[in-house]
Amino acid sequence: MEIIFLDNRIAVCVKPAGAASTDEPGGVPELLRAELGQPRACALTVHRLDRVTGGLMVLARSHRAASILSRQITEGRFEKEYLAVVCGIPAEAEGSFRDLLLRDRGQRVTRVVTEARKGAQEAVLDYCLLGSAAGRGLVRVALRTGRTHQIRAQFAARGMPLAGDRKYGAPPEAEKGVALWSYRLAFDHPQSGERMDLSLEPPQTWPWTEFEELLWKRN
C-alpha cells in the first residue's frame, strides 16, 4: 500500500478500492501495519471511505491524534474532495445537492427520501463539472456531510449513477469498479497544527482515461 506521508502521529496512504476502511482482516489499518512491518502498530480510522472507493485516506497513529482529527471533522475543518465519473452530464456546471438519506441495512443501500422519518439524515454536497466525454461527466465533489454511500446515492437519485456502480443503477460495463476516488484531503496536523493539503489523481484506468487531458496533462 502506497504511503504519501508518514510521521509518528499520522499516516496518509492510498486506500485500495475493495479494502475496508475499518480495522479488520484486509482493512486499511492492517494493510498499513503490514507496509510498515509493525503488526502491533497503532493505526486508527478517523474517517471512512466506501469499500468500492480508492484514494487518499488518513489514519491516526495515536489515540490523541485520532481525537484531534475527529474534532476537526465534527467542526467542519477537515476537508474531503472526490473525483467521480457519472453516467450523464449535470444540467448545471456547478451546484449543491441537499437531500434526506435513509440507509437500508437489509439491502445495504442508501436511498433519498422526500419526508423526514426515523433514521433519515441530511446530506449535503457541492459539485463542479470538470468535463464530459462519451455521455459521461467528470465531477469534483466536496462533501459537507459524510453519510454512507452519500455521493453514489445523491447522484443516482438524479438519474446520474456513477460509472460502474451497478448497485445504484449504472449500466453494465466490461470493466469493473466504481468511478469514485478520494482526491483531496486538507486538515490541521494534530501535533504541529500545520495545515496539510494533499491531492492525488486517480489511476490511469477506465473510465478515468476518458478524461486524460483534464486529469494528467493539466501542466
C-alpha positions, -999 to 999 in steps of 0.1 A, spaced: 0 0 0 14 34 -10 21 58 18 20 95 9 30 110 43 42 94 75 53 106 109 47 94 145 12 110 146 -5 103 112 -2 83 81 -17 94 48 -20 65 25 -37 54 -8 -66 31 1 -71 4 -25 -106 1 -39 -122 -30 -24 -104 -27 10 -124 -19 41 -117 14 60 -121 -3 94 -97 -24 114 -105 -59 102 -87 -85 81 -76 -69 49 -87 -34 61 -66 -3 57 -52 -3 92 -40 -39 88 -25 -30 53 -7 -1 69 8 -22 96 20 -47 70 36 -20 49 54 -7 80 64 -41 91 49 -34 125 20 -58 132 11 -41 165 14 -5 154 -13 19 164 -34 27 132 -68 42 139 -95 50 114 -108 86 118 -128 89 86 -142 62 63 -144 56 26 -168 32 9 -153 -1 3 -155 5 -35 -137 38 -32 -100 42 -36 -77 72 -29 -63 93 -1 -71 83 35 -55 95 67 -50 72 98 -41 83 133 -11 67 149 -20 77 184 -53 80 203 -46 117 209 -41 123 172 -74 104 165 -93 126 190 -79 158 174 -87 148 139 -122 136 149 -128 170 164 -118 187 132 -143 165 113 -171 174 137 -162 211 134 -160 211 96 -123 219 94 -114 185 78 -119 189 40 -127 160 17 -129 162 -21 -136 134 -45 -135 129 -82 -163 109 -98 -174 99 -133 -212 100 -136 -234 84 -163 -249 116 -178 -240 152 -176 -253 176 -149 -275 203 -163 -256 229 -143 -218 232 -144 -218 235 -106 -242 234 -77 -252 217 -45 -273 187 -36 -292 187 -4 -313 155 5 -325 133 33 -308 99 31 -321 67 47 -299 37 50 -315 4 41 -293 -20 61 -311 -51 47 -304 -42 11 -271 -24 21 -280 7 0 -288 43 8 -319 60 -6 -330 96 -10 -364 101 8 -386 131 5 -400 133 40 -384 132 75 -386 99 91 -367 79 118 -332 73 107 -332 98 79 -302 122 79 -295 154 60 -268 151 33 -252 180 15 -225 181 -12 -211 206 -37 -201 196 -71 -183 211 -101 -184 196 -136 -148 195 -150 -156 180 -184 -176 155 -204 -169 126 -227 -189 98 -243 -221 109 -224 -204 109 -190 -194 137 -168 -162 141 -147 -172 159 -115 -153 172 -85 -173 167 -53 -168 184 -19 -187 167 9 -203 189 36 -216 158 54 -203 123 55 -231 98 50 -227 62 39 -228 60 1 -237 97 0 -222 106 -34 -234 74 -50 -269 78 -37 -273 115 -44 -262 114 -80 -281 82 -87 -313 98 -73 -309 124 -101 -305 99 -128 -267 100 -129 -253 69 -112 -215 67 -110 -199 48 -139 -196 11 -129 -219 14 -99 -244 -14 -107 -258 -13 -72 -272 22 -79 -283 16 -115 -253 22 -137 -254 1 -169 -231 -30 -170 -196 -24 -183 -169 -47 -194 -145 -31 -169 -152 -35 -132 -150 -9 -104 -169 22 -93 -156 55 -106 -152 73 -73 -118 85 -60 -108 102 -28 -89 130 -45 -80 156 -18 -77 159 20 -70 190 39 -67 192 77 -45 206 105 -17 183 116 -27 170 151 7 178 166 22 208 148 -11 225 138 3 230 103 -23 230 76 -19 199 53 -34 199 19 -28 168 -2 -42 156 -35 -37 127 -58 -51 119 -93 -69 86 -99 -52 57 -116 -49 57 -154 -76 31 -159 -112 32 -173 -132 54 -171 -107 80 -159 -87 76 -191 -116 92 -210 -106 124 -193 -69 122 -198 -64 158 -208 -81 170 -177 -65 147 -152 -29 142 -162 -20 168 -188 -31 199 -170 5 211 -166 
